[in-house]
Amino acid sequence: MIDRDGYRPNVGIIITNDRNQVLWGKRVRQHAWQFPQGGIQHGETPEEAMYRELHEEVGLMPEHVKILGRTRDWMRYEVPQSWSKRESRGGYRGQKQIWFLLLLIGRDCDVCLRASAHPEFDAWRWNNYWLDISAVIEFKREVYTMALNELASYLPAKNNPTTLQHYNHIKEKSFD
């Protein structure tokens, strides 16, 4: 399902723990790390797609997480032509995403990368919320920065007193 502008609707998922660290997944047979994400199927709401992708990619169920926030609007990125199959490209330009910030209220052992027949990740780890954005594939960096900046205000400040200070610093740098 691609919109008239060539973007596929998608959800991005940032899972945090009680130390405001984020869950980072390593793509199968690659040295590429990213947040869980996936397409919105016809008839699904972004929230329904988020819960489906959450289970498919990291094995978590709704009772394992609490939604802290979501982005207000779609965030778009273009996928370079070299990253998509020429014959399937058609009018495809990239992804438009709604991002969710979740708090893991379950346990680390609830994460299961083999919950689906076609796993996306073969490893995972906790990273600082303000991760090194250079670790993200180049064409997704701007969207990751925008999502992290917008959702940072939902983080519990009691566990990270520098959150808002860092948020304001990143926000200024990102939009100059």
Contacts in CASP RR format, 6 or more apart in sequence:
PFRMAT RR
TARGET T0000
AUTHOR 0000-0000-0000
METHOD contacts of the structure
MODEL  1
MIDRDGYRPNVGIIITNDRNQVLWGKRVRQHAWQFPQGGIQHGETPEEAM
YRELHEEVGLMPEHVKILGRTRDWMRYEVPQSWSKRESRGGYRGQKQIWF
LLLLIGRDCDVCLRASAHPEFDAWRWNNYWLDISAVIEFKREVYTMALNE
LASYLPAKNNPTTLQHYNHIKEKSFD
1 8 0 8 1.000
1 9 0 8 1.000
1 40 0 8 1.000
1 41 0 8 1.000
1 42 0 8 1.000
2 8 0 8 1.000
2 91 0 8 1.000
2 92 0 8 1.000
3 9 0 8 1.000
3 96 0 8 1.000
5 93 0 8 1.000
6 91 0 8 1.000
6 92 0 8 1.000
6 93 0 8 1.000
6 94 0 8 1.000
7 74 0 8 1.000
7 76 0 8 1.000
7 93 0 8 1.000
7 94 0 8 1.000
7 95 0 8 1.000
7 96 0 8 1.000
8 39 0 8 1.000
8 92 0 8 1.000
8 94 0 8 1.000
8 95 0 8 1.000
8 96 0 8 1.000
9 39 0 8 1.000
9 40 0 8 1.000
9 46 0 8 1.000
9 74 0 8 1.000
9 95 0 8 1.000
9 96 0 8 1.000
9 97 0 8 1.000
10 37 0 8 1.000
10 38 0 8 1.000
10 39 0 8 1.000
10 40 0 8 1.000
10 49 0 8 1.000
10 95 0 8 1.000
10 96 0 8 1.000
10 97 0 8 1.000
10 98 0 8 1.000
11 37 0 8 1.000
11 38 0 8 1.000
11 39 0 8 1.000
11 40 0 8 1.000
11 46 0 8 1.000
11 49 0 8 1.000
11 50 0 8 1.000
11 53 0 8 1.000
11 97 0 8 1.000
11 98 0 8 1.000
11 99 0 8 1.000
11 100 0 8 1.000
12 35 0 8 1.000
12 36 0 8 1.000
12 37 0 8 1.000
12 38 0 8 1.000
12 50 0 8 1.000
12 53 0 8 1.000
12 97 0 8 1.000
12 98 0 8 1.000
12 99 0 8 1.000
12 100 0 8 1.000
12 147 0 8 1.000
13 35 0 8 1.000
13 36 0 8 1.000
13 37 0 8 1.000
13 50 0 8 1.000
13 53 0 8 1.000
13 54 0 8 1.000
13 57 0 8 1.000
13 99 0 8 1.000
13 100 0 8 1.000
13 102 0 8 1.000
14 22 0 8 1.000
14 23 0 8 1.000
14 35 0 8 1.000
14 99 0 8 1.000
14 100 0 8 1.000
14 101 0 8 1.000
14 102 0 8 1.000
14 147 0 8 1.000
14 148 0 8 1.000
14 151 0 8 1.000
15 22 0 8 1.000
15 23 0 8 1.000
15 35 0 8 1.000
15 36 0 8 1.000
15 54 0 8 1.000
15 58 0 8 1.000
15 60 0 8 1.000
15 65 0 8 1.000
15 102 0 8 1.000
15 103 0 8 1.000
15 104 0 8 1.000
16 22 0 8 1.000
16 23 0 8 1.000
16 68 0 8 1.000
16 101 0 8 1.000
16 102 0 8 1.000
16 103 0 8 1.000
16 104 0 8 1.000
16 129 0 8 1.000
16 155 0 8 1.000
17 23 0 8 1.000
17 103 0 8 1.000
17 104 0 8 1.000
17 108 0 8 1.000
17 126 0 8 1.000
18 103 0 8 1.000
18 104 0 8 1.000
18 159 0 8 1.000
19 126 0 8 1.000
19 159 0 8 1.000
19 160 0 8 1.000
20 129 0 8 1.000
20 155 0 8 1.000
20 156 0 8 1.000
20 159 0 8 1.000
20 160 0 8 1.000
20 163 0 8 1.000
21 126 0 8 1.000
21 127 0 8 1.000
21 128 0 8 1.000
21 129 0 8 1.000
22 35 0 8 1.000
22 126 0 8 1.000
22 127 0 8 1.000
22 128 0 8 1.000
22 129 0 8 1.000
22 131 0 8 1.000
23 35 0 8 1.000
23 36 0 8 1.000
23 58 0 8 1.000
23 104 0 8 1.000
23 111 0 8 1.000
23 124 0 8 1.000
23 125 0 8 1.000
23 126 0 8 1.000
23 127 0 8 1.000
24 33 0 8 1.000
24 34 0 8 1.000
24 35 0 8 1.000
24 124 0 8 1.000
24 125 0 8 1.000
24 126 0 8 1.000
24 127 0 8 1.000
24 131 0 8 1.000
25 33 0 8 1.000
25 34 0 8 1.000
25 35 0 8 1.000
25 36 0 8 1.000
25 58 0 8 1.000
25 120 0 8 1.000
25 121 0 8 1.000
25 123 0 8 1.000
25 124 0 8 1.000
25 125 0 8 1.000
26 32 0 8 1.000
26 33 0 8 1.000
26 121 0 8 1.000
26 122 0 8 1.000
26 123 0 8 1.000
26 124 0 8 1.000
26 125 0 8 1.000
27 33 0 8 1.000
27 34 0 8 1.000
27 120 0 8 1.000
27 121 0 8 1.000
27 122 0 8 1.000
28 119 0 8 1.000
28 120 0 8 1.000
28 121 0 8 1.000
28 122 0 8 1.000
29 122 0 8 1.000
32 137 0 8 1.000
33 135 0 8 1.000
33 136 0 8 1.000
34 136 0 8 1.000
34 137 0 8 1.000
34 140 0 8 1.000
35 144 0 8 1.000
36 53 0 8 1.000
36 54 0 8 1.000
36 57 0 8 1.000
36 58 0 8 1.000
36 120 0 8 1.000
36 121 0 8 1.000
37 53 0 8 1.000
37 57 0 8 1.000
37 95 0 8 1.000
37 97 0 8 1.000
38 49 0 8 1.000
38 53 0 8 1.000
38 57 0 8 1.000
39 49 0 8 1.000
39 53 0 8 1.000
39 95 0 8 1.000
40 46 0 8 1.000
40 49 0 8 1.000
41 49 0 8 1.000
41 52 0 8 1.000
44 52 0 8 1.000
46 70 0 8 1.000
46 98 0 8 1.000
46 100 0 8 1.000
47 67 0 8 1.000
47 70 0 8 1.000
47 100 0 8 1.000
50 98 0 8 1.000
50 100 0 8 1.000
51 62 0 8 1.000
54 60 0 8 1.000
54 61 0 8 1.000
54 62 0 8 1.000
54 65 0 8 1.000
54 102 0 8 1.000
55 61 0 8 1.000
55 115 0 8 1.000
55 116 0 8 1.000
56 115 0 8 1.000
56 116 0 8 1.000
56 120 0 8 1.000
57 113 0 8 1.000
57 115 0 8 1.000
57 116 0 8 1.000
57 119 0 8 1.000
57 120 0 8 1.000
57 121 0 8 1.000
58 111 0 8 1.000
58 112 0 8 1.000
58 113 0 8 1.000
58 115 0 8 1.000
58 121 0 8 1.000
58 124 0 8 1.000
59 110 0 8 1.000
59 111 0 8 1.000
59 112 0 8 1.000
59 113 0 8 1.000
59 115 0 8 1.000
60 104 0 8 1.000
60 110 0 8 1.000
60 111 0 8 1.000
60 112 0 8 1.000
61 110 0 8 1.000
63 105 0 8 1.000
63 106 0 8 1.000
64 104 0 8 1.000
64 105 0 8 1.000
64 106 0 8 1.000
64 110 0 8 1.000
65 102 0 8 1.000
65 103 0 8 1.000
65 104 0 8 1.000
65 105 0 8 1.000
65 106 0 8 1.000
66 102 0 8 1.000
66 103 0 8 1.000
66 105 0 8 1.000
67 100 0 8 1.000
67 101 0 8 1.000
67 102 0 8 1.000
68 101 0 8 1.000
68 102 0 8 1.000
68 103 0 8 1.000
68 151 0 8 1.000
68 154 0 8 1.000
68 155 0 8 1.000
69 100 0 8 1.000
69 101 0 8 1.000
69 151 0 8 1.000
69 154 0 8 1.000
70 98 0 8 1.000
70 99 0 8 1.000
70 100 0 8 1.000
70 101 0 8 1.000
70 151 0 8 1.000
71 97 0 8 1.000
71 98 0 8 1.000
71 99 0 8 1.000
71 146 0 8 1.000
71 147 0 8 1.000
71 150 0 8 1.000
71 151 0 8 1.000
72 150 0 8 1.000
74 96 0 8 1.000
74 97 0 8 1.000
74 98 0 8 1.000
75 96 0 8 1.000
75 97 0 8 1.000
75 98 0 8 1.000
75 99 0 8 1.000
75 143 0 8 1.000
75 146 0 8 1.000
75 147 0 8 1.000
76 94 0 8 1.000
76 95 0 8 1.000
76 96 0 8 1.000
76 97 0 8 1.000
76 143 0 8 1.000
77 94 0 8 1.000
77 95 0 8 1.000
77 97 0 8 1.000
77 139 0 8 1.000
77 140 0 8 1.000
77 142 0 8 1.000
77 143 0 8 1.000
78 93 0 8 1.000
78 94 0 8 1.000
78 139 0 8 1.000
79 92 0 8 1.000
79 93 0 8 1.000
79 94 0 8 1.000
79 95 0 8 1.000
79 139 0 8 1.000
80 139 0 8 1.000
81 89 0 8 1.000
83 139 0 8 1.000
84 92 0 8 1.000
97 143 0 8 1.000
97 147 0 8 1.000
99 147 0 8 1.000
99 150 0 8 1.000
99 151 0 8 1.000
101 151 0 8 1.000
101 154 0 8 1.000
101 155 0 8 1.000
104 110 0 8 1.000
111 124 0 8 1.000
113 119 0 8 1.000
113 120 0 8 1.000
113 121 0 8 1.000
113 122 0 8 1.000
113 123 0 8 1.000
113 124 0 8 1.000
129 148 0 8 1.000
129 152 0 8 1.000
129 155 0 8 1.000
129 160 0 8 1.000
129 163 0 8 1.000
130 148 0 8 1.000
130 166 0 8 1.000
130 170 0 8 1.000
131 148 0 8 1.000
133 141 0 8 1.000
133 144 0 8 1.000
133 145 0 8 1.000
134 141 0 8 1.000
136 144 0 8 1.000
145 170 0 8 1.000
145 174 0 8 1.000
146 174 0 8 1.000
148 170 0 8 1.000
149 167 0 8 1.000
149 170 0 8 1.000
149 171 0 8 1.000
149 174 0 8 1.000
152 163 0 8 1.000
152 164 0 8 1.000
152 166 0 8 1.000
152 167 0 8 1.000
152 170 0 8 1.000
153 164 0 8 1.000
153 167 0 8 1.000
155 163 0 8 1.000
157 163 0 8 1.000
157 164 0 8 1.000
END
